[in-house]
Amino acid sequence: MPISGAATGGRPDVGGPDMGGPHMRGPDAVARHADWPPRVVRGLGALVLLGLVVICTPLPERFAAAFAVHGQPAPAEAIVVLGVGATPDGVLTSASLARLVQGVVLYRRGLAPVMILTGGGKESNARAAVARDLGVPADAIVRISAMTTADEAQQVRRRLGASGEPRILVVTNAQHLRRATAVFERAGHRVIPVAAETELDTSPGPEARLGLLRVTIQELFARAYYHVVGYL
Amino acid sequence: MLIVVPVAVATLLCWLAGRWLLKLPRPGWGPLVLMLEYLGASAAFLLLDLLIGAGLVFIARATIRGFVSLYVLGGMLVIPLALCQGLLFWSWWRAARRCR
């Protein structure tokens, strides 16, 4: 005999396997069972709406600032400008250009005799050309083709020689600096972190905050990944 | 922030047009709940898209010689695509629920 919600005193889902199996559950239970996806998606939708409200406040900047590093430049053996990407035609992205300009500024202040430019082949070539145009001598520029922060750290270490702990200025964006510093220190460098500011760090609009939030969350996932695979 | 003002004005104009020109009844909470469902379904698709994308990147890293960066998943195109997926799937779901 089927057990309905009414027959079980308002507990429609009491029909367990020993009472005839799930097909004996009441219609209310079935409806309730089918109701959870709408509740979950409504909750997710409410979170999206809340996110839209949050990016109109300074909260994302505070969240990003909690994970950012801003170093103080000091003399070193080399300036390492980490790669971030270029278009397939070899045009530098704004983030790549911001890091490069910061590196050139450090070089022209006389903080290191060598500037190491990392990234994919096209990116490091394009950066080297821009650095030369900005007054960095060709013999002070070292190009390294590396695609990940861990790879960059290993290759820079090899290039600077195996003896001692070379002191280097590492230039990247503020959110990436903490992971980059840890990875380079683990590879045997003494790191002076230097943040390259981008438009995300300086413009207070909702779109910039959304970008900042995206970069920060992306970086948190990257850190988790580096912990899992043992780079950190 | 300025964009919030025209969005609010356009919403208000739309409500007035619906009420006075199209003679629509008062909307109640239904459309808002529907919007939350579409947004939520789209957010779920966005997460799923990124998860599948990350899986494909790791498979590509393991199987081909060239390096594939996870940053390829960072493009903004995935957002409008996820909105389309959410709209399609949720419309289908709702139609099926109404037929039951």
Interface residues (C-beta under 8 A of the other chain):
Chain A: A34 P37 P38 V40 V41 R42 G43 L44 G45 A46 L47 V48 L49 C56 G85 M147 T148 G205 P206 R214 Q218 A222 Y225
Chain B: M1 V4 V33 M35 L36 E37 Y38 L39 G40 A41 S42 A43 A44 F67 S69 L70 Y71 G74 W90 W93 R97
